[in-house]
Amino acid sequence: MAHKLPEFRYGDTSNIKPHKADAKLLERLHSRVNFKPPGPETDRIAYFKRRLLEEFDSNRNVKLAVETCVHCGACLTVCPTYVTTGDIKNSPVGRAELIRAIIKGEKPSGKIFGKAVNTLRKFDENYLEMLYTYYWQCLICRKCATYCPFGVDQATLTRTVRSILYEIGMASRFVVTTIDSMERTGNNMALTPAAIKNILDFVIKEIKEEKGVEIKVKVDQPAYALFLPSSADFFMNIETLKGHLLFMHAIGMDYTVSTKALEVANFGLFLDPRHLRYIGEIYVNAARELGVKLAVFGECGHGWHAFKNYVVPRLREYGIEGVHI
């Protein structure tokens, strides 16, 4: 089905948002992480507000993102979405203000002073849709945290808001579809084991023709190291894959590739921590199954963030180290 592209309006990107995943697709993801979503009779506004306040009270990073910002604007000049669109709501400080207005309304000062302290007057479905719009335009690149004089990381708030939106059935169809592919097949592209082996054979032959080097790649076989590439390297970045294989060959690494874990990207980082952990366990299980001592991460910016902070500590519980190539 063809979709008409929304018109780009500098200064107002309220009309640009990702298509939402349907209920059936979300149900598949919920079942894997044993999450029971609120029923259709649930008031989504009340649910979102309750969950947001829970996170605000229990998550130190969320509290810092909401309370520490002093509106100095240092983040505006480096935020890719704001620089590109000129929409203040599409900026770290603007997004935080959307959430701050809700939280203020539940605090004594907000109830007393109301609009004078920028308290949200009416939290309805339209406002919820606006949260979805702007929090899904955030790139989670964390440049705001780098340039903020207080080190406030608004990406943490983005991930929290997206997680709550996911719980009430509002999530990017592209991200959810990608997570579903990863959790079903072990890679984002839904490549089958036969396709993986076929592409590897092709790349090995090309290396032999171009470099005169004959290399061997173990697939689903025990080895010292498990190499975790990106499935995109099997489609768009073939030269990157060649470089990785040649490097491993040059240093004499005894390594294997798992058809159950052929992906370093972890889209759970973009949606919900439960799926970040679920995908992380795919790597851990593959490493344990093949009896490796080392897991070698390929190349993926956001993927390394998830791998370093979740997967590596889990691997070490089983005496396995994790490194970036």
BALOBA-1460 file (C-alpha; in Angstrom, 3 decimals):
// residues 325
<rec num="1" residu="m" x="0.000" y="0.000" z="0.000"/>
<rec num="2" residu="a" x="1.461" y="3.346" z="-1.057"/>
<rec num="3" residu="h" x="1.592" y="6.168" z="1.452"/>
<rec num="4" residu="k" x="1.718" y="9.848" z="0.597"/>
<rec num="5" residu="l" x="4.726" y="11.557" z="2.133"/>
<rec num="6" residu="p" x="3.782" y="14.283" z="4.633"/>
<rec num="7" residu="e" x="4.627" y="17.841" z="3.672"/>
<rec num="8" residu="f" x="7.748" y="19.188" z="5.382"/>
<rec num="9" residu="r" x="7.061" y="22.463" z="7.156"/>
<rec num="10" residu="y" x="10.073" y="24.173" z="8.699"/>
<rec num="11" residu="g" x="9.272" y="25.081" z="12.291"/>
<rec num="12" residu="d" x="6.383" y="22.622" z="12.592"/>
<rec num="13" residu="t" x="6.874" y="18.867" z="12.128"/>
<rec num="14" residu="s" x="3.747" y="17.842" z="14.011"/>
<rec num="15" residu="n" x="2.535" y="16.071" z="10.855"/>
<rec num="16" residu="i" x="5.562" y="13.743" z="10.624"/>
<rec num="17" residu="k" x="5.419" y="10.492" z="12.565"/>
<rec num="18" residu="p" x="6.138" y="6.801" z="11.930"/>
<rec num="19" residu="h" x="3.265" y="4.484" z="11.040"/>
<rec num="20" residu="k" x="2.078" y="2.555" z="14.087"/>
<rec num="21" residu="a" x="2.429" y="-1.202" z="14.474"/>
<rec num="22" residu="d" x="-0.861" y="-3.094" z="14.433"/>
<rec num="23" residu="a" x="-2.240" y="-4.969" z="17.443"/>
<rec num="24" residu="k" x="-1.380" y="-8.425" z="16.076"/>
<rec num="25" residu="l" x="2.287" y="-7.536" z="15.619"/>
<rec num="26" residu="l" x="2.471" y="-5.961" z="19.071"/>
<rec num="27" residu="e" x="0.833" y="-9.024" z="20.589"/>
<rec num="28" residu="r" x="3.661" y="-11.210" z="19.252"/>
<rec num="29" residu="l" x="6.231" y="-8.991" z="20.919"/>
<rec num="30" residu="h" x="4.289" y="-8.837" z="24.190"/>
<rec num="31" residu="s" x="4.084" y="-12.628" z="24.396"/>
<rec num="32" residu="r" x="7.862" y="-13.059" z="24.102"/>
<rec num="33" residu="v" x="8.624" y="-10.835" z="27.083"/>
<rec num="34" residu="n" x="5.558" y="-11.961" z="29.077"/>
<rec num="35" residu="f" x="4.027" y="-8.508" z="29.103"/>
<rec num="36" residu="k" x="0.276" y="-8.225" z="29.560"/>
<rec num="37" residu="p" x="-0.862" y="-4.913" z="28.069"/>
<rec num="38" residu="p" x="-3.752" y="-2.949" z="29.556"/>
<rec num="39" residu="g" x="-7.128" y="-4.025" z="28.191"/>
<rec num="40" residu="p" x="-9.306" y="-2.000" z="25.794"/>
<rec num="41" residu="e" x="-11.366" y="-0.767" z="28.738"/>
<rec num="42" residu="t" x="-8.288" y="0.915" z="30.251"/>
<rec num="43" residu="d" x="-8.097" y="4.699" z="30.180"/>
<rec num="44" residu="r" x="-4.884" y="5.229" z="28.174"/>
<rec num="45" residu="i" x="-4.403" y="8.755" z="29.482"/>
<rec num="46" residu="a" x="-4.635" y="7.678" z="33.118"/>
<rec num="47" residu="y" x="-2.384" y="4.681" z="32.447"/>
<rec num="48" residu="f" x="0.289" y="6.808" z="30.763"/>
<rec num="49" residu="k" x="0.210" y="9.383" z="33.547"/>
<rec num="50" residu="r" x="0.484" y="6.709" z="36.246"/>
<rec num="51" residu="r" x="3.400" y="4.952" z="34.541"/>
<rec num="52" residu="l" x="5.178" y="8.247" z="33.879"/>
<rec num="53" residu="l" x="4.969" y="9.224" z="37.547"/>
<rec num="54" residu="e" x="6.226" y="5.762" z="38.544"/>
<rec num="55" residu="e" x="9.263" y="6.192" z="36.310"/>
<rec num="56" residu="f" x="9.803" y="9.749" z="37.524"/>
<rec num="57" residu="d" x="9.845" y="8.593" z="41.149"/>
<rec num="58" residu="s" x="11.971" y="5.464" z="40.614"/>
<rec num="59" residu="n" x="14.282" y="6.248" z="37.679"/>
<rec num="60" residu="r" x="17.026" y="8.695" z="38.638"/>
<rec num="61" residu="n" x="17.932" y="9.423" z="35.012"/>
<rec num="62" residu="v" x="14.354" y="10.359" z="34.163"/>
<rec num="63" residu="k" x="14.139" y="12.681" z="37.162"/>
<rec num="64" residu="l" x="17.409" y="14.347" z="36.145"/>
<rec num="65" residu="a" x="16.225" y="14.782" z="32.549"/>
<rec num="66" residu="v" x="13.043" y="16.479" z="33.725"/>
<rec num="67" residu="e" x="14.241" y="18.519" z="36.706"/>
<rec num="68" residu="t" x="17.845" y="19.507" z="35.931"/>
<rec num="69" residu="c" x="17.315" y="21.213" z="32.561"/>
<rec num="70" residu="v" x="17.623" y="25.011" z="32.935"/>
<rec num="71" residu="h" x="16.572" y="25.851" z="29.359"/>
<rec num="72" residu="c" x="19.987" y="27.270" z="28.467"/>
<rec num="73" residu="g" x="19.619" y="26.044" z="24.869"/>
<rec num="74" residu="a" x="23.106" y="24.541" z="24.552"/>
<rec num="75" residu="c" x="21.551" y="21.384" z="23.128"/>
<rec num="76" residu="l" x="19.645" y="23.205" z="20.383"/>
<rec num="77" residu="t" x="22.665" y="23.982" z="18.216"/>
<rec num="78" residu="v" x="23.763" y="20.327" z="18.116"/>
<rec num="79" residu="c" x="20.458" y="18.428" z="18.068"/>
<rec num="80" residu="p" x="20.096" y="17.029" z="14.503"/>
<rec num="81" residu="t" x="16.297" y="17.039" z="14.585"/>
<rec num="82" residu="y" x="16.024" y="20.634" z="15.787"/>
<rec num="83" residu="v" x="18.731" y="21.967" z="13.453"/>
<rec num="84" residu="t" x="16.967" y="20.280" z="10.524"/>
<rec num="85" residu="t" x="13.361" y="21.119" z="11.371"/>
<rec num="86" residu="g" x="13.462" y="24.310" z="13.449"/>
<rec num="87" residu="d" x="10.599" y="22.947" z="15.570"/>
<rec num="88" residu="i" x="11.265" y="23.671" z="19.253"/>
<rec num="89" residu="k" x="9.142" y="20.693" z="20.290"/>
<rec num="90" residu="n" x="11.453" y="18.574" z="18.158"/>
<rec num="91" residu="s" x="14.409" y="19.323" z="20.432"/>
<rec num="92" residu="p" x="15.724" y="17.924" z="23.734"/>
<rec num="93" residu="v" x="14.418" y="20.849" z="25.770"/>
<rec num="94" residu="g" x="11.106" y="20.894" z="23.886"/>
<rec num="95" residu="r" x="10.457" y="17.190" z="24.317"/>
<rec num="96" residu="a" x="11.333" y="17.360" z="28.015"/>
<rec num="97" residu="e" x="8.921" y="20.264" z="28.436"/>
<rec num="98" residu="l" x="6.072" y="18.151" z="27.022"/>
<rec num="99" residu="i" x="6.650" y="15.640" z="29.818"/>
<rec num="100" residu="r" x="7.461" y="18.226" z="32.476"/>
<rec num="101" residu="a" x="4.061" y="19.849" z="31.917"/>
<rec num="102" residu="i" x="2.312" y="16.554" z="32.756"/>
<rec num="103" residu="i" x="4.365" y="15.922" z="35.885"/>
<rec num="104" residu="k" x="3.946" y="19.498" z="37.141"/>
<rec num="105" residu="g" x="0.196" y="19.067" z="36.961"/>
<rec num="106" residu="e" x="0.428" y="16.308" z="39.567"/>
<rec num="107" residu="k" x="2.625" y="18.277" z="41.960"/>
<rec num="108" residu="p" x="1.364" y="20.757" z="44.609"/>
<rec num="109" residu="s" x="3.010" y="23.745" z="42.890"/>
<rec num="110" residu="g" x="1.350" y="22.889" z="39.602"/>
<rec num="111" residu="k" x="-2.059" y="22.440" z="41.182"/>
<rec num="112" residu="i" x="-1.752" y="25.794" z="42.940"/>
<rec num="113" residu="f" x="-0.160" y="27.962" z="40.247"/>
<rec num="114" residu="g" x="-1.369" y="26.114" z="37.154"/>
<rec num="115" residu="k" x="-0.557" y="27.808" z="33.838"/>
<rec num="116" residu="a" x="1.859" y="30.213" z="35.547"/>
<rec num="117" residu="v" x="4.331" y="27.328" z="35.938"/>
<rec num="118" residu="n" x="3.503" y="25.841" z="32.513"/>
<rec num="119" residu="t" x="1.265" y="23.087" z="33.841"/>
<rec num="120" residu="l" x="-0.613" y="21.075" z="31.224"/>
<rec num="121" residu="r" x="-4.229" y="22.165" z="31.262"/>
<rec num="122" residu="k" x="-5.692" y="19.199" z="29.396"/>
<rec num="123" residu="f" x="-4.083" y="15.811" z="28.878"/>
<rec num="124" residu="d" x="-6.107" y="14.080" z="26.173"/>
<rec num="125" residu="e" x="-5.667" y="11.792" z="23.147"/>
<rec num="126" residu="n" x="-4.429" y="14.698" z="21.025"/>
<rec num="127" residu="y" x="-1.659" y="15.404" z="23.512"/>
<rec num="128" residu="l" x="-0.822" y="11.696" z="23.655"/>
<rec num="129" residu="e" x="-0.529" y="11.692" z="19.866"/>
<rec num="130" residu="m" x="1.783" y="14.699" z="20.070"/>
<rec num="131" residu="l" x="4.012" y="12.802" z="22.505"/>
<rec num="132" residu="y" x="4.163" y="9.905" z="20.050"/>
<rec num="133" residu="t" x="4.990" y="12.278" z="17.200"/>
<rec num="134" residu="y" x="7.868" y="14.109" z="18.839"/>
<rec num="135" residu="y" x="9.327" y="11.309" z="20.924"/>
<rec num="136" residu="w" x="9.580" y="9.142" z="17.832"/>
<rec num="137" residu="q" x="11.394" y="11.910" z="15.949"/>
<rec num="138" residu="c" x="14.221" y="11.836" z="18.526"/>
<rec num="139" residu="l" x="17.280" y="9.992" z="17.152"/>
<rec num="140" residu="i" x="18.586" y="8.926" z="20.599"/>
<rec num="141" residu="c" x="22.024" y="10.040" z="19.393"/>
<rec num="142" residu="r" x="22.788" y="11.578" z="22.827"/>
<rec num="143" residu="k" x="24.540" y="14.651" z="21.417"/>
<rec num="144" residu="c" x="22.422" y="16.643" z="23.858"/>
<rec num="145" residu="a" x="24.098" y="14.842" z="26.770"/>
<rec num="146" residu="t" x="27.546" y="15.592" z="25.336"/>
<rec num="147" residu="y" x="26.947" y="19.339" z="25.036"/>
<rec num="148" residu="c" x="24.681" y="19.913" z="28.044"/>
<rec num="149" residu="p" x="26.646" y="21.723" z="30.808"/>
<rec num="150" residu="f" x="24.947" y="19.435" z="33.336"/>
<rec num="151" residu="g" x="25.296" y="16.278" z="31.246"/>
<rec num="152" residu="v" x="21.531" y="15.763" z="31.100"/>
<rec num="153" residu="d" x="20.776" y="12.807" z="28.825"/>
<rec num="154" residu="q" x="17.380" y="13.375" z="27.229"/>
<rec num="155" residu="a" x="17.739" y="10.080" z="25.326"/>
<rec num="156" residu="t" x="16.948" y="8.327" z="28.615"/>
<rec num="157" residu="l" x="13.665" y="10.189" z="28.806"/>
<rec num="158" residu="t" x="12.913" y="9.356" z="25.164"/>
<rec num="159" residu="r" x="13.416" y="5.646" z="25.782"/>
<rec num="160" residu="t" x="11.193" y="5.761" z="28.871"/>
<rec num="161" residu="v" x="8.376" y="7.611" z="27.106"/>
<rec num="162" residu="r" x="8.544" y="5.244" z="24.121"/>
<rec num="163" residu="s" x="8.397" y="2.262" z="26.456"/>
<rec num="164" residu="i" x="5.204" y="3.546" z="28.081"/>
<rec num="165" residu="l" x="3.698" y="4.359" z="24.671"/>
<rec num="166" residu="y" x="4.562" y="0.807" z="23.578"/>
<rec num="167" residu="e" x="2.656" y="-0.538" z="26.583"/>
<rec num="168" residu="i" x="-0.510" y="1.232" z="25.426"/>
<rec num="169" residu="g" x="-0.140" y="0.115" z="21.801"/>
<rec num="170" residu="m" x="1.656" y="3.097" z="20.252"/>
<rec num="171" residu="a" x="4.922" y="2.017" z="18.616"/>
<rec num="172" residu="s" x="6.736" y="2.501" z="15.313"/>
<rec num="173" residu="r" x="5.776" y="-0.204" z="12.832"/>
<rec num="174" residu="f" x="9.269" y="-0.265" z="11.327"/>
<rec num="175" residu="v" x="10.983" y="-0.717" z="14.695"/>
<rec num="176" residu="v" x="8.492" y="-3.334" z="15.880"/>
<rec num="177" residu="t" x="8.769" y="-5.274" z="12.599"/>
<rec num="178" residu="t" x="12.565" y="-5.218" z="12.838"/>
<rec num="179" residu="i" x="12.499" y="-6.448" z="16.445"/>
<rec num="180" residu="d" x="10.085" y="-9.209" z="15.460"/>
<rec num="181" residu="s" x="12.448" y="-10.360" z="12.683"/>
<rec num="182" residu="m" x="15.413" y="-10.348" z="15.065"/>
<rec num="183" residu="e" x="13.614" y="-12.280" z="17.770"/>
<rec num="184" residu="r" x="12.274" y="-14.851" z="15.293"/>
<rec num="185" residu="t" x="15.324" y="-15.405" z="13.084"/>
<rec num="186" residu="g" x="18.341" y="-13.946" z="14.891"/>
<rec num="187" residu="n" x="18.812" y="-11.104" z="12.411"/>
<rec num="188" residu="n" x="16.989" y="-7.972" z="11.263"/>
<rec num="189" residu="m" x="16.768" y="-9.045" z="7.621"/>
<rec num="190" residu="a" x="15.062" y="-12.375" z="8.437"/>
<rec num="191" residu="l" x="17.804" y="-14.248" z="6.569"/>
<rec num="192" residu="t" x="17.525" y="-18.024" z="6.662"/>
<rec num="193" residu="p" x="20.531" y="-20.241" z="7.523"/>
<rec num="194" residu="a" x="20.703" y="-21.347" z="3.869"/>
<rec num="195" residu="a" x="20.803" y="-17.733" z="2.646"/>
<rec num="196" residu="i" x="23.491" y="-16.842" z="5.187"/>
<rec num="197" residu="k" x="25.730" y="-19.697" z="4.059"/>
<rec num="198" residu="n" x="25.133" y="-18.850" z="0.404"/>
<rec num="199" residu="i" x="26.179" y="-15.216" z="0.896"/>
<rec num="200" residu="l" x="29.260" y="-16.237" z="2.876"/>
<rec num="201" residu="d" x="30.302" y="-18.636" z="0.091"/>
<rec num="202" residu="f" x="29.911" y="-15.814" z="-2.426"/>
<rec num="203" residu="v" x="32.001" y="-13.401" z="-0.327"/>
<rec num="204" residu="i" x="34.724" y="-16.001" z="0.234"/>
<rec num="205" residu="k" x="34.956" y="-16.569" z="-3.532"/>
<rec num="206" residu="e" x="35.158" y="-12.818" z="-4.188"/>
<rec num="207" residu="i" x="37.971" y="-12.460" z="-1.657"/>
<rec num="208" residu="k" x="39.863" y="-15.269" z="-3.391"/>
<rec num="209" residu="e" x="39.403" y="-13.609" z="-6.810"/>
<rec num="210" residu="e" x="40.282" y="-10.087" z="-5.607"/>
<rec num="211" residu="k" x="43.025" y="-10.750" z="-3.064"/>
<rec num="212" residu="g" x="44.236" y="-14.231" z="-3.871"/>
<rec num="213" residu="v" x="43.579" y="-15.138" z="-0.237"/>
<rec num="214" residu="e" x="41.760" y="-18.331" z="0.618"/>
<rec num="215" residu="i" x="39.843" y="-18.060" z="3.851"/>
<rec num="216" residu="k" x="37.532" y="-20.380" z="5.724"/>
<rec num="217" residu="v" x="34.573" y="-19.375" z="7.834"/>
<rec num="218" residu="k" x="33.009" y="-21.752" z="10.326"/>
<rec num="219" residu="v" x="29.236" y="-21.598" z="10.523"/>
<rec num="220" residu="d" x="27.419" y="-22.923" z="13.607"/>
<rec num="221" residu="q" x="30.547" y="-24.825" z="14.657"/>
<rec num="222" residu="p" x="32.455" y="-24.652" z="17.963"/>
<rec num="223" residu="a" x="35.401" y="-22.229" z="17.953"/>
<rec num="224" residu="y" x="37.385" y="-19.939" z="20.222"/>
<rec num="225" residu="a" x="35.462" y="-16.815" z="19.184"/>
<rec num="226" residu="l" x="31.958" y="-15.988" z="18.001"/>
<rec num="227" residu="f" x="31.905" y="-13.263" z="15.363"/>
<rec num="228" residu="l" x="28.742" y="-11.156" z="15.463"/>
<rec num="229" residu="p" x="28.359" y="-9.142" z="12.241"/>
<rec num="230" residu="s" x="25.485" y="-6.967" z="11.123"/>
<rec num="231" residu="s" x="22.970" y="-8.548" z="8.770"/>
<rec num="232" residu="a" x="23.227" y="-5.322" z="6.739"/>
<rec num="233" residu="d" x="26.791" y="-6.390" z="5.919"/>
<rec num="234" residu="f" x="25.263" y="-9.311" z="4.025"/>
<rec num="235" residu="f" x="23.305" y="-6.916" z="1.775"/>
<rec num="236" residu="m" x="24.585" y="-3.357" z="1.576"/>
<rec num="237" residu="n" x="27.993" y="-3.404" z="3.244"/>
<rec num="238" residu="i" x="29.634" y="-6.393" z="1.594"/>
<rec num="239" residu="e" x="33.019" y="-4.651" z="1.590"/>
<rec num="240" residu="t" x="32.781" y="-4.238" z="5.360"/>
<rec num="241" residu="l" x="32.077" y="-7.950" z="5.716"/>
<rec num="242" residu="k" x="35.080" y="-8.725" z="3.518"/>
<rec num="243" residu="g" x="37.262" y="-6.524" z="5.708"/>
<rec num="244" residu="h" x="36.106" y="-8.263" z="8.866"/>
<rec num="245" residu="l" x="36.743" y="-11.727" z="7.442"/>
<rec num="246" residu="l" x="40.167" y="-10.746" z="6.101"/>
<rec num="247" residu="f" x="41.135" y="-9.238" z="9.444"/>
<rec num="248" residu="m" x="40.099" y="-12.354" z="11.372"/>
<rec num="249" residu="h" x="42.040" y="-14.464" z="8.873"/>
<rec num="250" residu="a" x="45.131" y="-12.237" z="9.135"/>
<rec num="251" residu="i" x="45.357" y="-12.535" z="12.929"/>
<rec num="252" residu="g" x="44.732" y="-16.280" z="12.809"/>
<rec num="253" residu="m" x="41.524" y="-16.149" z="14.821"/>
<rec num="254" residu="d" x="39.619" y="-19.404" z="15.278"/>
<rec num="255" residu="y" x="36.103" y="-18.063" z="14.942"/>
<rec num="256" residu="t" x="32.610" y="-19.074" z="13.987"/>
<rec num="257" residu="v" x="29.431" y="-17.360" z="12.832"/>
<rec num="258" residu="s" x="26.056" y="-18.316" z="14.288"/>
<rec num="259" residu="t" x="22.981" y="-18.354" z="12.062"/>
<rec num="260" residu="k" x="20.974" y="-17.823" z="15.258"/>
<rec num="261" residu="a" x="22.749" y="-14.545" z="16.074"/>
<rec num="262" residu="l" x="23.745" y="-12.735" z="12.899"/>
<rec num="263" residu="e" x="22.956" y="-9.229" z="14.023"/>
<rec num="264" residu="v" x="24.670" y="-6.658" z="16.223"/>
<rec num="265" residu="a" x="21.895" y="-4.062" z="15.933"/>
<rec num="266" residu="n" x="19.556" y="-4.114" z="18.921"/>
<rec num="267" residu="f" x="16.359" y="-2.225" z="18.143"/>
<rec num="268" residu="g" x="15.158" y="-2.961" z="21.665"/>
<rec num="269" residu="l" x="17.186" y="0.141" z="22.570"/>
<rec num="270" residu="f" x="14.728" y="2.197" z="20.497"/>
<rec num="271" residu="l" x="11.558" y="0.658" z="21.916"/>
<rec num="272" residu="d" x="11.625" y="-1.061" z="25.293"/>
<rec num="273" residu="p" x="14.257" y="-2.436" z="27.726"/>
<rec num="274" residu="r" x="12.494" y="-5.798" z="27.902"/>
<rec num="275" residu="h" x="13.199" y="-6.359" z="24.223"/>
<rec num="276" residu="l" x="16.735" y="-5.015" z="24.558"/>
<rec num="277" residu="r" x="17.358" y="-7.761" z="27.114"/>
<rec num="278" residu="y" x="15.519" y="-10.403" z="25.072"/>
<rec num="279" residu="i" x="17.689" y="-9.689" z="22.031"/>
<rec num="280" residu="g" x="20.768" y="-9.531" z="24.249"/>
<rec num="281" residu="e" x="20.054" y="-13.059" z="25.456"/>
<rec num="282" residu="i" x="20.116" y="-14.279" z="21.841"/>
<rec num="283" residu="y" x="23.835" y="-13.426" z="21.709"/>
<rec num="284" residu="v" x="24.487" y="-14.959" z="25.117"/>
<rec num="285" residu="n" x="22.705" y="-18.197" z="24.220"/>
<rec num="286" residu="a" x="24.535" y="-18.484" z="20.879"/>
<rec num="287" residu="a" x="27.912" y="-17.971" z="22.571"/>
<rec num="288" residu="r" x="27.168" y="-20.590" z="25.218"/>
<rec num="289" residu="e" x="25.791" y="-23.059" z="22.689"/>
<rec num="290" residu="l" x="28.961" y="-22.883" z="20.578"/>
<rec num="291" residu="g" x="31.264" y="-23.034" z="23.593"/>
<rec num="292" residu="v" x="33.250" y="-19.903" z="22.704"/>
<rec num="293" residu="k" x="35.527" y="-17.929" z="25.013"/>
<rec num="294" residu="l" x="35.204" y="-14.626" z="23.169"/>
<rec num="295" residu="a" x="32.388" y="-12.735" z="21.422"/>
<rec num="296" residu="v" x="33.598" y="-10.274" z="18.777"/>
<rec num="297" residu="f" x="31.137" y="-7.462" z="18.060"/>
<rec num="298" residu="g" x="31.094" y="-6.155" z="14.475"/>
<rec num="299" residu="e" x="30.047" y="-2.580" z="13.731"/>
<rec num="300" residu="c" x="26.874" y="-0.811" z="14.870"/>
<rec num="301" residu="g" x="26.768" y="2.410" z="16.871"/>
<rec num="302" residu="h" x="23.587" y="1.968" z="18.882"/>
<rec num="303" residu="g" x="24.106" y="-1.807" z="18.987"/>
<rec num="304" residu="w" x="27.435" y="-1.416" z="20.783"/>
<rec num="305" residu="h" x="25.746" y="0.728" z="23.441"/>
<rec num="306" residu="a" x="23.371" y="-2.154" z="24.236"/>
<rec num="307" residu="f" x="26.029" y="-4.859" z="23.839"/>
<rec num="308" residu="k" x="28.604" y="-3.181" z="26.084"/>
<rec num="309" residu="n" x="26.179" y="-2.372" z="28.886"/>
<rec num="310" residu="y" x="24.021" y="-5.499" z="28.909"/>
<rec num="311" residu="v" x="25.492" y="-8.361" z="26.882"/>
<rec num="312" residu="v" x="29.146" y="-8.167" z="27.976"/>
<rec num="313" residu="p" x="28.281" y="-8.377" z="31.715"/>
<rec num="314" residu="r" x="25.971" y="-11.326" z="30.978"/>
<rec num="315" residu="l" x="28.676" y="-13.105" z="28.947"/>
<rec num="316" residu="r" x="31.153" y="-12.689" z="31.789"/>
<rec num="317" residu="e" x="28.799" y="-14.597" z="34.063"/>
<rec num="318" residu="y" x="29.706" y="-17.630" z="31.923"/>
<rec num="319" residu="g" x="33.409" y="-16.874" z="31.591"/>
<rec num="320" residu="i" x="33.077" y="-15.355" z="28.105"/>
<rec num="321" residu="e" x="34.599" y="-12.010" z="27.180"/>
<rec num="322" residu="g" x="33.066" y="-9.533" z="24.733"/>
<rec num="323" residu="v" x="35.029" y="-7.062" z="22.604"/>
<rec num="324" residu="h" x="34.478" y="-4.670" z="19.700"/>
<rec num="325" residu="i" x="36.357" y="-5.580" z="16.544"/>
